Amino acid sequence: MSCNVLIVDDSPVLRAAIKKVVKLSGVGADHIFEAGNGQEALELLEAVCIDLVLLDLHMPVMDGEQFALELRKRPELDGITVVIVSTEGNKARLDRMKELGVVDTLHKPFEPEDLRRLIGKVLGVKL
Amino acid sequence: MNDLTASCIGELVVEALERTAFVLAETIDQTEAAELPAATRFSGISFTGAVEGSIVLSASEGFVMELASSLLGVEPEEIDPDNEGRDALNELANIVGGSVILKMGGADKNCEYGLPRALAGDEVPEDSSVMIRCFIESEGELLSVGWLPAAGSSSAAA
C-alpha cells in the first residue's frame, strides 16, 4: 500500500503502538509519519502529502479539534481522510468533529485488530 | 450521575489493559495487594465540568515495564522506566480516565479532559473516605487505580 499515514498523538508510546498496527495493515514504515500535537501535524502536512490522519483529540499546544478546524481552512489539504483515535466519548463533541470532516472514530481502549480493520475500511483496501 | 464502584473501575482497568496492550490482569483486594511489590510510579489525570475529579494510578516498576514492553512489542529489559515506562503509565491513566468518565455518563455530559502527567510520590493523594480505589495484579506486579472526586462535586462514588 503506497499511501502516507500521519499519527497525531502526544504519547510517544501510543504512537509507536499505533505505528506497529499501521505497518501490519500493509503501509511501509517510510510511509508512516508522526506528530505530537496538532501544530506539529499541520507543519508536517505542509511538507508531506498525507492520505490518512489518525488523530488524538486531547493534546497540548494544539488539540485535535483545533487541528481539524485549521485543516478545514486550507483547501490545498482537502481530501485528507481524518479518523479520530481518542478517549473522548462525548457525543456532541464527536458530532462537531464529523461536521469538521472526520470520517470515523476509534475509541480508546481499542484492540489492534479494530484499528487495522478501520484503516482498511477508510483506505478502501480489503484486509 | 451513574454510580462508580471499585469493582467497576477494576473492570474498566482490566479491559483497558487487555484491549490496548494484551496485558492480562485481575482485580485483587488490598490484603493481596500488600503482598506485591510496592508502587513507585504514579500518574494522574483530572477532569472538570459535569464530572469533576481525578484518576490516579500507582504502579510497581515491574508493572510499568511490562505495560510499556507489551505496548511497544519489545522485551521489558529494553524499557527505560523514566521514559517509555512513564509515558505508558500516563497513557493508561488517559485511557482509564476516559473510560471512567464515559461510565459516569460522559457521552451526554460536557467534561473537560486534562492531560495525563507523571506524579511524584508526594503528589499522590492519600486514601480518604471519598476516594474509590481498586487493586490490580498482573504477572506478580501491582497497579492501583483511584478515583478522587473534586471537593464539593457531586461526582461521588456509590
Interface residues (C-beta under 8 A of the other chain):
Chain A: D10 S11 P12 V13 L14 A16 A17 K20 H58 M59 P60 S86 T87 E88 G89 N90 K91 A92 H107 K108 P109 F110 E111
Chain B: E15 A16 R19 T20 A21 A68 L71 L72 G73 E84 D87 A88 N90 E91 N94 I95 G97 G98 S99 I101 L102 G106 A107 D108 K109 N110 C111 Y113 L115
